[in-house]
Amino acid sequence: MPDDQSAAADGWLLLNYRVPPEPTRLRSAVWRRLKSLGAIYLQNSAAALPVSVGAERALRKLRSEILDMGGTAVLLSCAVLAGADGVHAAFQAARDDEYAEIVDRCDDFLAQVKKEHVAGHYTYAELEENEVDLEKLQKWFDRVRERDVFGADGRQAAEKALAVCAQSLEEYAARVYAEEAESH
């Protein structure tokens, strides 16, 4: 992972676009796509990402889709001449928010596993459902980590929360296997 200096030296990609006002789903689709890429909005219809081959490819594709919607879009590669700290801080805050949301979802996951323990639901079906939920959390974390080019502070808390979830699931799985062995 690059350090702040090298990532900042590579610059930023800026997508400046305009989408037709109707139907509103077009605007929503662009917003969702930019959010999934980890872009930050500098103002309405101006979103930025640190330069990378993957980010450029994704933004070029999105630009093409915006043009197909009847909109306009320009993709710029640029350096921040003034206000770089603010852009960097906004990008870090966006990643920290995503990590915090993962931690919240981990808390929900732990509550669900605890609920299964309390209810005595030690079945393979429940175990499989919880395994799927943990896998989704891990994939989400992997996507956020991939776009966290500056190493946001929230990453460690999310990693720790996921480790606690994995341990909790392991304990639940052991109990499921023990219950199954006793019933046979």
N, C-alpha and C positions, 0 to 999 in steps of 0.2 A: 504494500500500500504506500503510495507516495506521501511524503510529508507535506505540510502546509505550503512550504516554499515552492517545491517543484510542481505541485498541482496548481497553485495560483499562477506560476510562471507560464503554464500551458494555456491559460486564459479560459474564456467562457464562450459558450455557444448561446446565442440569443435568438429566439424565435419571436418575431413580431408578426401578429396575424390579425385578421378581421374575418369573422364568420357571419353569414347572413343571420339576422335576428330571428327569423322563423324558418323552420321549426326549432324550438329551443333545444331539442335533443342533440342538435349538431354542436352547439356550444358546450353542452354537457359532455358530449363524447370527447371533444378536444381537451376539456379540463381534466376528465378522468385519465386520459392517456398521459397528459403532462404530469399529473400527480403520480401515476404508476411509474414514471421514469425518474421521479424524484426532483423534478424541476421546481424552481421557486419563481414566484411572480414578482417582478420588479415594479409592475403596475399592470393595469388592465391590458390583457392581450399581449403582454411582453414577458416571456418566461425564459429563464436562464438555467443552464447546466454547465458544470465544469467540462472542459474539452476532453473527449475520449472518442475513439473510433466507434464504439457502440452507441454513444449518445448522438454522435453526428448522423449515423445511419438511421437511428430511430426518429430523429427530428426531420431528416430529409423525407422519410416516409410519411410522417405526419403532415409536413408541408404539402406534399403531393395530395394527401387526402383532403386537406383544407381547400386546395385549389379545385378538387373534384366536387366539393360541396358548393362551389360557387363563391368561395371566399378568396382572400388574398393573404399571402404569407411571404415573408422574407426570412432567411436564416443567415445570421451573421456570426462570424468568429471574431472575438474582440478581447481586448484587455480592459480592465476597469482602471480608468485614469484617476478618478476621484470617487471615494466612497467604497473602496474595496473591502474595508473592514465590515461595513454594513451588509454587503452582498455575502461575504463569507459567513457572517453571524446568522444571517437569514437561512443559509443553506444548512448550517450546523443545527439551528433551532428546528428546522423541518425534520432532520434525521432524529434529533432527540425526541421530538413529538412522536415519530413513528416507533422508536424504541420504547417510549413510555406506554404507547398503546399495546405493544406486544407484552410488556410486563403486566398490564391490566388484564389482558386476555389469558396470560399465564395464571393469574390469580383466579380467574373464572374456571380455568381448567382444573386447578387444584381443588377448588370448591366442588366441582363435579365429581372428581375422584373420591373426595371425602364423603360426598353424598352416597356414592356407591358402597363405600365401606359401612356407613351408618345404616343403610338399608339392607346390607348383607347381599347385595347383588354381585355375586362372584361368578360371572358367566363369561364364556368366550365371546359372546356377542357384545357385551359391555366392554370387554377388554379391547376387542377389535375397534369399536367405535372410539374409544379413548386413544388408541394408537393412531387412528386416522386424524383425530383432532390435534395430537401432538405433532404429527408429521406436517400438517398444515401450518402450525405455528413455526416449526423449524424452517419450512420453505419460505414463509413470509420473512422471517429473520434473515435468511440467506439473501433474499432480494434487497432488503434494506441495507445489509452489510455491503453488498455489491456496489451500491450507489453511494455509500458512505466513504467517499474518497479522502476526507480529511480526518477521519477517526473521531466521530462525535462522542461526547462523554457518556451518553446513555447506553452505549453498546455493552459495557460491562454489566450493567444491571439487567439488561435483556438476556445476556449469556447466562448469568447466574440464575435468573428466573427459569430459563429453559432447562438448565441442569437440575433444578429442584423439581420441575415437572417430570423430567425423565426418571429421576430417582423415585418419585411418587408412583409413577406408572410401573416401574420395576417392582416395587413393593406390592402394588395391586395385582400385577401379573403373578407374582409368587403365591399370593393368596388364592387366586383363581386356580392355579395349577394344584395347589394343596387341596382345595375343596373338591376338585375333579378327581384327584387320587383317592380321597376318602370316600367318594360316592361309588367308586368301582371296586 
